[in-house]
């Protein structure tokens, strides 16, 4: 596996804004990582640090689906 282009580089305010926008659009973590040149684990970790939820908002919680 190749090293992402932004590996070990600090997150900029622009990166934070892009992360917030993509998370709001329910973009999967792996895809966000590809768009930003970072690993999925780096995206998850930084999102937690700045208080951004990566949980999908368009799905019903488990156990609440109609049968």
N, CA, C and O atoms as a Maestro MAE file, in Angstrom:
{
 s_m_m2io_version
 :::
 2.0.0
}

f_m_ct {
 s_m_title
 :::
 protein
 m_atom[268] {
  # First column is atom index #
  i_m_mmod_type
  r_m_x_coord
  r_m_y_coord
  r_m_z_coord
  i_m_residue_number
  s_m_chain_name
  s_m_pdb_residue_name
  s_m_pdb_atom_name
  i_m_atomic_number
  :::
  1 25 0.839 -1.175 0.000 1 A "UNK " " N  " 7
  2 3 0.000 0.000 0.000 1 A "UNK " " CA " 6
  3 2 0.886 1.242 0.000 1 A "UNK " " C  " 6
  4 15 1.889 1.305 0.711 1 A "UNK " " O  " 8
  5 25 0.503 2.214 -0.799 2 A "UNK " " N  " 7
  6 3 1.290 3.440 -0.866 2 A "UNK " " CA " 6
  7 2 0.901 4.390 0.270 2 A "UNK " " C  " 6
  8 15 -0.197 4.318 0.822 2 A "UNK " " O  " 8
  9 25 1.817 5.259 0.591 3 A "UNK " " N  " 7
  10 3 1.579 6.248 1.651 3 A "UNK " " CA " 6
  11 2 0.728 7.383 1.082 3 A "UNK " " C  " 6
  12 15 1.027 7.888 0.000 3 A "UNK " " O  " 8
  13 25 -0.331 7.793 1.795 4 A "UNK " " N  " 7
  14 3 -1.145 8.920 1.314 4 A "UNK " " CA " 6
  15 2 -0.323 10.196 1.201 4 A "UNK " " C  " 6
  16 15 0.675 10.370 1.900 4 A "UNK " " O  " 8
  17 25 -0.759 11.092 0.308 5 A "UNK " " N  " 7
  18 3 0.026 12.310 0.044 5 A "UNK " " CA " 6
  19 2 0.125 13.241 1.248 5 A "UNK " " C  " 6
  20 15 1.095 13.992 1.357 5 A "UNK " " O  " 8
  21 25 -0.842 13.213 2.146 6 A "UNK " " N  " 7
  22 3 -0.808 14.097 3.313 6 A "UNK " " CA " 6
  23 2 -0.433 13.369 4.595 6 A "UNK " " C  " 6
  24 15 -0.747 13.834 5.691 6 A "UNK " " O  " 8
  25 25 0.226 12.249 4.466 7 A "UNK " " N  " 7
  26 3 0.624 11.454 5.625 7 A "UNK " " CA " 6
  27 2 1.530 12.264 6.549 7 A "UNK " " C  " 6
  28 15 2.532 12.831 6.112 7 A "UNK " " O  " 8
  29 25 1.165 12.311 7.835 8 A "UNK " " N  " 7
  30 3 1.923 13.015 8.876 8 A "UNK " " CA " 6
  31 2 1.984 14.532 8.695 8 A "UNK " " C  " 6
  32 15 2.808 15.194 9.326 8 A "UNK " " O  " 8
  33 25 1.130 15.087 7.847 9 A "UNK " " N  " 7
  34 3 1.068 16.541 7.710 9 A "UNK " " CA " 6
  35 2 -0.026 17.061 8.632 9 A "UNK " " C  " 6
  36 15 -1.016 16.364 8.854 9 A "UNK " " O  " 8
  37 25 0.122 18.260 9.170 10 A "UNK " " N  " 7
  38 3 -0.915 18.806 10.061 10 A "UNK " " CA " 6
  39 2 -2.198 19.111 9.291 10 A "UNK " " C  " 6
  40 15 -2.178 19.402 8.095 10 A "UNK " " O  " 8
  41 25 -3.314 19.033 10.018 11 A "UNK " " N  " 7
  42 3 -4.621 19.353 9.440 11 A "UNK " " CA " 6
  43 2 -4.779 20.870 9.419 11 A "UNK " " C  " 6
  44 15 -4.525 21.539 10.421 11 A "UNK " " O  " 8
  45 25 -5.194 21.402 8.291 12 A "UNK " " N  " 7
  46 3 -5.409 22.839 8.156 12 A "UNK " " CA " 6
  47 2 -6.886 23.169 8.391 12 A "UNK " " C  " 6
  48 15 -7.725 22.269 8.359 12 A "UNK " " O  " 8
  49 25 -7.214 24.435 8.626 13 A "UNK " " N  " 7
  50 3 -8.626 24.817 8.743 13 A "UNK " " CA " 6
  51 2 -9.434 24.461 7.493 13 A "UNK " " C  " 6
  52 15 -10.621 24.148 7.592 13 A "UNK " " O  " 8
  53 25 -8.805 24.507 6.333 14 A "UNK " " N  " 7
  54 3 -9.479 24.116 5.091 14 A "UNK " " CA " 6
  55 2 -9.798 22.621 5.104 14 A "UNK " " C  " 6
  56 15 -10.879 22.204 4.687 14 A "UNK " " O  " 8
  57 25 -8.842 21.816 5.589 15 A "UNK " " N  " 7
  58 3 -9.071 20.375 5.712 15 A "UNK " " CA " 6
  59 2 -10.228 20.096 6.668 15 A "UNK " " C  " 6
  60 15 -11.067 19.234 6.405 15 A "UNK " " O  " 8
  61 25 -10.267 20.835 7.781 16 A "UNK " " N  " 7
  62 3 -11.346 20.653 8.756 16 A "UNK " " CA " 6
  63 2 -12.703 20.971 8.133 16 A "UNK " " C  " 6
  64 15 -13.674 20.246 8.355 16 A "UNK " " O  " 8
  65 25 -12.774 22.043 7.360 17 A "UNK " " N  " 7
  66 3 -14.027 22.421 6.712 17 A "UNK " " CA " 6
  67 2 -14.462 21.359 5.704 17 A "UNK " " C  " 6
  68 15 -15.644 21.023 5.621 17 A "UNK " " O  " 8
  69 25 -13.516 20.838 4.947 18 A "UNK " " N  " 7
  70 3 -13.841 19.801 3.962 18 A "UNK " " CA " 6
  71 2 -14.310 18.524 4.665 18 A "UNK " " C  " 6
  72 15 -15.237 17.862 4.199 18 A "UNK " " O  " 8
  73 25 -13.674 18.185 5.774 19 A "UNK " " N  " 7
  74 3 -14.082 17.010 6.547 19 A "UNK " " CA " 6
  75 2 -15.509 17.179 7.057 19 A "UNK " " C  " 6
  76 15 -16.315 16.252 6.974 19 A "UNK " " O  " 8
  77 25 -15.819 18.349 7.579 20 A "UNK " " N  " 7
  78 3 -17.185 18.613 8.080 20 A "UNK " " CA " 6
  79 2 -18.215 18.511 6.946 20 A "UNK " " C  " 6
  80 15 -19.286 17.932 7.125 20 A "UNK " " O  " 8
  81 25 -17.885 19.071 5.792 21 A "UNK " " N  " 7
  82 3 -18.797 19.051 4.646 21 A "UNK " " CA " 6
  83 2 -19.038 17.619 4.170 21 A "UNK " " C  " 6
  84 15 -20.180 17.232 3.921 21 A "UNK " " O  " 8
  85 25 -17.988 16.845 4.046 22 A "UNK " " N  " 7
  86 3 -18.138 15.475 3.560 22 A "UNK " " CA " 6
  87 2 -18.853 14.600 4.576 22 A "UNK " " C  " 6
  88 15 -19.630 13.723 4.198 22 A "UNK " " O  " 8
  89 25 -18.603 14.823 5.859 23 A "UNK " " N  " 7
  90 3 -19.285 14.050 6.895 23 A "UNK " " CA " 6
  91 2 -20.775 14.381 6.896 23 A "UNK " " C  " 6
  92 15 -21.608 13.495 7.090 23 A "UNK " " O  " 8
  93 25 -21.113 15.649 6.683 24 A "UNK " " N  " 7
  94 3 -22.517 16.063 6.645 24 A "UNK " " CA " 6
  95 2 -23.233 15.425 5.454 24 A "UNK " " C  " 6
  96 15 -24.438 15.183 5.511 24 A "UNK " " O  " 8
  97 25 -22.499 15.157 4.386 25 A "UNK " " N  " 7
  98 3 -23.064 14.536 3.192 25 A "UNK " " CA " 6
  99 2 -23.070 13.022 3.241 25 A "UNK " " C  " 6
  100 15 -23.330 12.375 2.227 25 A "UNK " " O  " 8
  101 25 -22.787 12.439 4.412 26 A "UNK " " N  " 7
  102 3 -22.777 10.978 4.607 26 A "UNK " " CA " 6
  103 2 -21.761 10.251 3.727 26 A "UNK " " C  " 6
  104 15 -21.991 9.107 3.334 26 A "UNK " " O  " 8
  105 25 -20.660 10.893 3.421 27 A "UNK " " N  " 7
  106 3 -19.607 10.257 2.648 27 A "UNK " " CA " 6
  107 2 -18.900 9.235 3.526 27 A "UNK " " C  " 6
  108 15 -18.548 9.544 4.664 27 A "UNK " " O  " 8
  109 25 -18.682 8.004 3.012 28 A "UNK " " N  " 7
  110 3 -17.983 6.997 3.814 28 A "UNK " " CA " 6
  111 2 -16.564 7.450 4.196 28 A "UNK " " C  " 6
  112 15 -15.915 8.194 3.461 28 A "UNK " " O  " 8
  113 25 -16.115 6.991 5.338 29 A "UNK " " N  " 7
  114 3 -14.802 7.391 5.861 29 A "UNK " " CA " 6
  115 2 -13.684 7.071 4.884 29 A "UNK " " C  " 6
  116 15 -12.770 7.875 4.702 29 A "UNK " " O  " 8
  117 25 -13.746 5.916 4.261 30 A "UNK " " N  " 7
  118 3 -12.696 5.517 3.321 30 A "UNK " " CA " 6
  119 2 -12.640 6.481 2.132 30 A "UNK " " C  " 6
  120 15 -11.557 6.835 1.668 30 A "UNK " " O  " 8
  121 25 -13.792 6.898 1.648 31 A "UNK " " N  " 7
  122 3 -13.851 7.819 0.511 31 A "UNK " " CA " 6
  123 2 -13.335 9.205 0.918 31 A "UNK " " C  " 6
  124 15 -12.631 9.859 0.149 31 A "UNK " " O  " 8
  125 25 -13.692 9.646 2.131 32 A "UNK " " N  " 7
  126 3 -13.167 10.923 2.629 32 A "UNK " " CA " 6
  127 2 -11.641 10.860 2.655 32 A "UNK " " C  " 6
  128 15 -10.967 11.805 2.243 32 A "UNK " " O  " 8
  129 25 -11.107 9.750 3.136 33 A "UNK " " N  " 7
  130 3 -9.658 9.577 3.176 33 A "UNK " " CA " 6
  131 2 -9.027 9.667 1.796 33 A "UNK " " C  " 6
  132 15 -7.970 10.276 1.633 33 A "UNK " " O  " 8
  133 25 -9.669 9.064 0.804 34 A "UNK " " N  " 7
  134 3 -9.150 9.129 -0.561 34 A "UNK " " CA " 6
  135 2 -9.194 10.561 -1.090 34 A "UNK " " C  " 6
  136 15 -8.246 11.015 -1.730 34 A "UNK " " O  " 8
  137 25 -10.285 11.271 -0.828 35 A "UNK " " N  " 7
  138 3 -10.413 12.658 -1.291 35 A "UNK " " CA " 6
  139 2 -9.381 13.575 -0.636 35 A "UNK " " C  " 6
  140 15 -8.883 14.508 -1.265 35 A "UNK " " O  " 8
  141 25 -9.065 13.303 0.626 36 A "UNK " " N  " 7
  142 3 -8.182 14.198 1.373 36 A "UNK " " CA " 6
  143 2 -6.722 13.737 1.409 36 A "UNK " " C  " 6
  144 15 -5.863 14.443 1.937 36 A "UNK " " O  " 8
  145 25 -6.443 12.569 0.855 37 A "UNK " " N  " 7
  146 3 -5.075 12.071 0.859 37 A "UNK " " CA " 6
  147 2 -4.633 11.621 2.239 37 A "UNK " " C  " 6
  148 15 -3.476 11.805 2.617 37 A "UNK " " O  " 8
  149 25 -5.560 11.028 2.995 38 A "UNK " " N  " 7
  150 3 -5.277 10.561 4.359 38 A "UNK " " CA " 6
  151 2 -5.831 9.152 4.520 38 A "UNK " " C  " 6
  152 15 -6.662 8.705 3.730 38 A "UNK " " O  " 8
  153 25 -5.366 8.465 5.547 39 A "UNK " " N  " 7
  154 3 -5.879 7.121 5.799 39 A "UNK " " CA " 6
  155 2 -7.245 7.217 6.479 39 A "UNK " " C  " 6
  156 15 -7.538 8.213 7.140 39 A "UNK " " O  " 8
  157 25 -8.086 6.183 6.319 40 A "UNK " " N  " 7
  158 3 -9.384 6.189 7.000 40 A "UNK " " CA " 6
  159 2 -9.253 6.325 8.515 40 A "UNK " " C  " 6
  160 15 -10.075 6.991 9.145 40 A "UNK " " O  " 8
  161 25 -8.242 5.711 9.100 41 A "UNK " " N  " 7
  162 3 -8.070 5.813 10.549 41 A "UNK " " CA " 6
  163 2 -7.673 7.231 10.954 41 A "UNK " " C  " 6
  164 15 -8.068 7.694 12.024 41 A "UNK " " O  " 8
  165 25 -6.902 7.927 10.126 42 A "UNK " " N  " 7
  166 3 -6.550 9.316 10.416 42 A "UNK " " CA " 6
  167 2 -7.787 10.202 10.344 42 A "UNK " " C  " 6
  168 15 -7.948 11.122 11.146 42 A "UNK " " O  " 8
  169 25 -8.661 9.923 9.379 43 A "UNK " " N  " 7
  170 3 -9.901 10.690 9.241 43 A "UNK " " CA " 6
  171 2 -10.783 10.469 10.470 43 A "UNK " " C  " 6
  172 15 -11.315 11.424 11.036 43 A "UNK " " O  " 8
  173 25 -10.935 9.210 10.880 44 A "UNK " " N  " 7
  174 3 -11.756 8.903 12.056 44 A "UNK " " CA " 6
  175 2 -11.204 9.565 13.304 44 A "UNK " " C  " 6
  176 15 -11.953 10.151 14.086 44 A "UNK " " O  " 8
  177 25 -9.910 9.473 13.489 45 A "UNK " " N  " 7
  178 3 -9.276 10.031 14.673 45 A "UNK " " CA " 6
  179 2 -9.435 11.556 14.720 45 A "UNK " " C  " 6
  180 15 -9.784 12.112 15.760 45 A "UNK " " O  " 8
  181 25 -9.181 12.219 13.607 46 A "UNK " " N  " 7
  182 3 -9.270 13.679 13.592 46 A "UNK " " CA " 6
  183 2 -10.716 14.136 13.726 46 A "UNK " " C  " 6
  184 15 -10.989 15.146 14.374 46 A "UNK " " O  " 8
  185 25 -11.643 13.403 13.120 47 A "UNK " " N  " 7
  186 3 -13.059 13.755 13.254 47 A "UNK " " CA " 6
  187 2 -13.477 13.705 14.721 47 A "UNK " " C  " 6
  188 15 -14.214 14.575 15.184 47 A "UNK " " O  " 8
  189 25 -13.017 12.707 15.446 48 A "UNK " " N  " 7
  190 3 -13.324 12.612 16.875 48 A "UNK " " CA " 6
  191 2 -12.688 13.770 17.634 48 A "UNK " " C  " 6
  192 15 -13.292 14.304 18.564 48 A "UNK " " O  " 8
  193 25 -11.484 14.162 17.253 49 A "UNK " " N  " 7
  194 3 -10.784 15.264 17.919 49 A "UNK " " CA " 6
  195 2 -11.510 16.600 17.774 49 A "UNK " " C  " 6
  196 15 -11.525 17.408 18.703 49 A "UNK " " O  " 8
  197 25 -12.116 16.830 16.599 50 A "UNK " " N  " 7
  198 3 -12.769 18.117 16.367 50 A "UNK " " CA " 6
  199 2 -14.291 18.032 16.553 50 A "UNK " " C  " 6
  200 15 -15.002 19.006 16.307 50 A "UNK " " O  " 8
  201 25 -14.781 16.882 16.981 51 A "UNK " " N  " 7
  202 3 -16.201 16.751 17.308 51 A "UNK " " CA " 6
  203 2 -17.122 16.566 16.118 51 A "UNK " " C  " 6
  204 15 -18.268 17.015 16.143 51 A "UNK " " O  " 8
  205 25 -16.631 15.908 15.072 52 A "UNK " " N  " 7
  206 3 -17.447 15.645 13.883 52 A "UNK " " CA " 6
  207 2 -17.879 14.181 13.913 52 A "UNK " " C  " 6
  208 15 -17.049 13.283 14.056 52 A "UNK " " O  " 8
  209 25 -19.184 13.951 13.777 53 A "UNK " " N  " 7
  210 3 -19.701 12.587 13.760 53 A "UNK " " CA " 6
  211 2 -19.641 12.031 12.341 53 A "UNK " " C  " 6
  212 15 -20.058 12.689 11.388 53 A "UNK " " O  " 8
  213 25 -19.120 10.820 12.212 54 A "UNK " " N  " 7
  214 3 -19.063 10.164 10.904 54 A "UNK " " CA " 6
  215 2 -20.149 9.103 10.760 54 A "UNK " " C  " 6
  216 15 -20.141 8.332 9.801 54 A "UNK " " O  " 8
  217 25 -21.081 9.062 11.707 55 A "UNK " " N  " 7
  218 3 -22.169 8.095 11.638 55 A "UNK " " CA " 6
  219 2 -23.149 8.522 10.559 55 A "UNK " " C  " 6
  220 15 -23.471 9.705 10.447 55 A "UNK " " O  " 8
  221 25 -23.631 7.566 9.758 56 A "UNK " " N  " 7
  222 3 -24.600 7.917 8.721 56 A "UNK " " CA " 6
  223 2 -25.903 8.423 9.336 56 A "UNK " " C  " 6
  224 15 -26.381 7.862 10.322 56 A "UNK " " O  " 8
  225 25 -26.470 9.463 8.769 57 A "UNK " " N  " 7
  226 3 -27.692 10.044 9.314 57 A "UNK " " CA " 6
  227 2 -28.939 9.602 8.571 57 A "UNK " " C  " 6
  228 15 -30.050 9.922 8.996 57 A "UNK " " O  " 8
  229 25 -28.786 8.878 7.477 58 A "UNK " " N  " 7
  230 3 -29.943 8.501 6.682 58 A "UNK " " CA " 6
  231 2 -30.387 7.059 6.913 58 A "UNK " " C  " 6
  232 15 -31.131 6.517 6.096 58 A "UNK " " O  " 8
  233 25 -29.960 6.432 7.985 59 A "UNK " " N  " 7
  234 3 -30.325 5.055 8.268 59 A "UNK " " CA " 6
  235 2 -31.064 4.988 9.595 59 A "UNK " " C  " 6
  236 15 -30.788 5.752 10.520 59 A "UNK " " O  " 8
  237 25 -32.011 4.056 9.669 60 A "UNK " " N  " 7
  238 3 -32.744 3.851 10.913 60 A "UNK " " CA " 6
  239 2 -31.849 3.151 11.923 60 A "UNK " " C  " 6
  240 15 -31.011 2.334 11.541 60 A "UNK " " O  " 8
  241 25 -32.009 3.452 13.188 61 A "UNK " " N  " 7
  242 3 -31.254 2.726 14.214 61 A "UNK " " CA " 6
  243 2 -31.625 1.252 14.204 61 A "UNK " " C  " 6
  244 15 -32.724 0.886 13.787 61 A "UNK " " O  " 8
  245 25 -30.719 0.416 14.658 62 A "UNK " " N  " 7
  246 3 -30.975 -1.024 14.697 62 A "UNK " " CA " 6
  247 2 -32.195 -1.332 15.546 62 A "UNK " " C  " 6
  248 15 -32.389 -0.748 16.612 62 A "UNK " " O  " 8
  249 25 -33.010 -2.252 15.066 63 A "UNK " " N  " 7
  250 3 -34.167 -2.701 15.830 63 A "UNK " " CA " 6
  251 2 -35.392 -1.830 15.685 63 A "UNK " " C  " 6
  252 15 -36.398 -2.081 16.348 63 A "UNK " " O  " 8
  253 25 -35.344 -0.798 14.829 64 A "UNK " " N  " 7
  254 3 -36.512 0.073 14.683 64 A "UNK " " CA " 6
  255 2 -37.151 -0.037 13.305 64 A "UNK " " C  " 6
  256 15 -38.047 0.738 12.972 64 A "UNK " " O  " 8
  257 25 -36.696 -0.994 12.503 65 A "UNK " " N  " 7
  258 3 -37.266 -1.113 11.159 65 A "UNK " " CA " 6
  259 2 -38.639 -1.777 11.227 65 A "UNK " " C  " 6
  260 15 -38.912 -2.589 12.112 65 A "UNK " " O  " 8
  261 25 -39.491 -1.415 10.278 66 A "UNK " " N  " 7
  262 3 -40.825 -1.990 10.217 66 A "UNK " " CA " 6
  263 2 -40.750 -3.363 9.550 66 A "UNK " " C  " 6
  264 15 -39.973 -3.580 8.621 66 A "UNK " " O  " 8
  265 25 -41.568 -4.271 10.044 67 A "UNK " " N  " 7
  266 3 -41.535 -5.640 9.491 67 A "UNK " " CA " 6
  267 2 -42.739 -5.888 8.616 67 A "UNK " " C  " 6
  268 15 -42.887 -6.979 8.064 67 A "UNK " " O  " 8
  :::
 }
 m_bond[267] {
  # First column is bond index #
  i_m_from
  i_m_to
  i_m_order
  :::
  1 1 2 1
  2 2 3 1
  3 3 4 2
  4 3 5 1
  5 5 6 1
  6 6 7 1
  7 7 8 2
  8 7 9 1
  9 9 10 1
  10 10 11 1
  11 11 12 2
  12 11 13 1
  13 13 14 1
  14 14 15 1
  15 15 16 2
  16 15 17 1
  17 17 18 1
  18 18 19 1
  19 19 20 2
  20 19 21 1
  21 21 22 1
  22 22 23 1
  23 23 24 2
  24 23 25 1
  25 25 26 1
  26 26 27 1
  27 27 28 2
  28 27 29 1
  29 29 30 1
  30 30 31 1
  31 31 32 2
  32 31 33 1
  33 33 34 1
  34 34 35 1
  35 35 36 2
  36 35 37 1
  37 37 38 1
  38 38 39 1
  39 39 40 2
  40 39 41 1
  41 41 42 1
  42 42 43 1
  43 43 44 2
  44 43 45 1
  45 45 46 1
  46 46 47 1
  47 47 48 2
  48 47 49 1
  49 49 50 1
  50 50 51 1
  51 51 52 2
  52 51 53 1
  53 53 54 1
  54 54 55 1
  55 55 56 2
  56 55 57 1
  57 57 58 1
  58 58 59 1
  59 59 60 2
  60 59 61 1
  61 61 62 1
  62 62 63 1
  63 63 64 2
  64 63 65 1
  65 65 66 1
  66 66 67 1
  67 67 68 2
  68 67 69 1
  69 69 70 1
  70 70 71 1
  71 71 72 2
  72 71 73 1
  73 73 74 1
  74 74 75 1
  75 75 76 2
  76 75 77 1
  77 77 78 1
  78 78 79 1
  79 79 80 2
  80 79 81 1
  81 81 82 1
  82 82 83 1
  83 83 84 2
  84 83 85 1
  85 85 86 1
  86 86 87 1
  87 87 88 2
  88 87 89 1
  89 89 90 1
  90 90 91 1
  91 91 92 2
  92 91 93 1
  93 93 94 1
  94 94 95 1
  95 95 96 2
  96 95 97 1
  97 97 98 1
  98 98 99 1
  99 99 100 2
  100 99 101 1
  101 101 102 1
  102 102 103 1
  103 103 104 2
  104 103 105 1
  105 105 106 1
  106 106 107 1
  107 107 108 2
  108 107 109 1
  109 109 110 1
  110 110 111 1
  111 111 112 2
  112 111 113 1
  113 113 114 1
  114 114 115 1
  115 115 116 2
  116 115 117 1
  117 117 118 1
  118 118 119 1
  119 119 120 2
  120 119 121 1
  121 121 122 1
  122 122 123 1
  123 123 124 2
  124 123 125 1
  125 125 126 1
  126 126 127 1
  127 127 128 2
  128 127 129 1
  129 129 130 1
  130 130 131 1
  131 131 132 2
  132 131 133 1
  133 133 134 1
  134 134 135 1
  135 135 136 2
  136 135 137 1
  137 137 138 1
  138 138 139 1
  139 139 140 2
  140 139 141 1
  141 141 142 1
  142 142 143 1
  143 143 144 2
  144 143 145 1
  145 145 146 1
  146 146 147 1
  147 147 148 2
  148 147 149 1
  149 149 150 1
  150 150 151 1
  151 151 152 2
  152 151 153 1
  153 153 154 1
  154 154 155 1
  155 155 156 2
  156 155 157 1
  157 157 158 1
  158 158 159 1
  159 159 160 2
  160 159 161 1
  161 161 162 1
  162 162 163 1
  163 163 164 2
  164 163 165 1
  165 165 166 1
  166 166 167 1
  167 167 168 2
  168 167 169 1
  169 169 170 1
  170 170 171 1
  171 171 172 2
  172 171 173 1
  173 173 174 1
  174 174 175 1
  175 175 176 2
  176 175 177 1
  177 177 178 1
  178 178 179 1
  179 179 180 2
  180 179 181 1
  181 181 182 1
  182 182 183 1
  183 183 184 2
  184 183 185 1
  185 185 186 1
  186 186 187 1
  187 187 188 2
  188 187 189 1
  189 189 190 1
  190 190 191 1
  191 191 192 2
  192 191 193 1
  193 193 194 1
  194 194 195 1
  195 195 196 2
  196 195 197 1
  197 197 198 1
  198 198 199 1
  199 199 200 2
  200 199 201 1
  201 201 202 1
  202 202 203 1
  203 203 204 2
  204 203 205 1
  205 205 206 1
  206 206 207 1
  207 207 208 2
  208 207 209 1
  209 209 210 1
  210 210 211 1
  211 211 212 2
  212 211 213 1
  213 213 214 1
  214 214 215 1
  215 215 216 2
  216 215 217 1
  217 217 218 1
  218 218 219 1
  219 219 220 2
  220 219 221 1
  221 221 222 1
  222 222 223 1
  223 223 224 2
  224 223 225 1
  225 225 226 1
  226 226 227 1
  227 227 228 2
  228 227 229 1
  229 229 230 1
  230 230 231 1
  231 231 232 2
  232 231 233 1
  233 233 234 1
  234 234 235 1
  235 235 236 2
  236 235 237 1
  237 237 238 1
  238 238 239 1
  239 239 240 2
  240 239 241 1
  241 241 242 1
  242 242 243 1
  243 243 244 2
  244 243 245 1
  245 245 246 1
  246 246 247 1
  247 247 248 2
  248 247 249 1
  249 249 250 1
  250 250 251 1
  251 251 252 2
  252 251 253 1
  253 253 254 1
  254 254 255 1
  255 255 256 2
  256 255 257 1
  257 257 258 1
  258 258 259 1
  259 259 260 2
  260 259 261 1
  261 261 262 1
  262 262 263 1
  263 263 264 2
  264 263 265 1
  265 265 266 1
  266 266 267 1
  267 267 268 2
  :::
 }
}
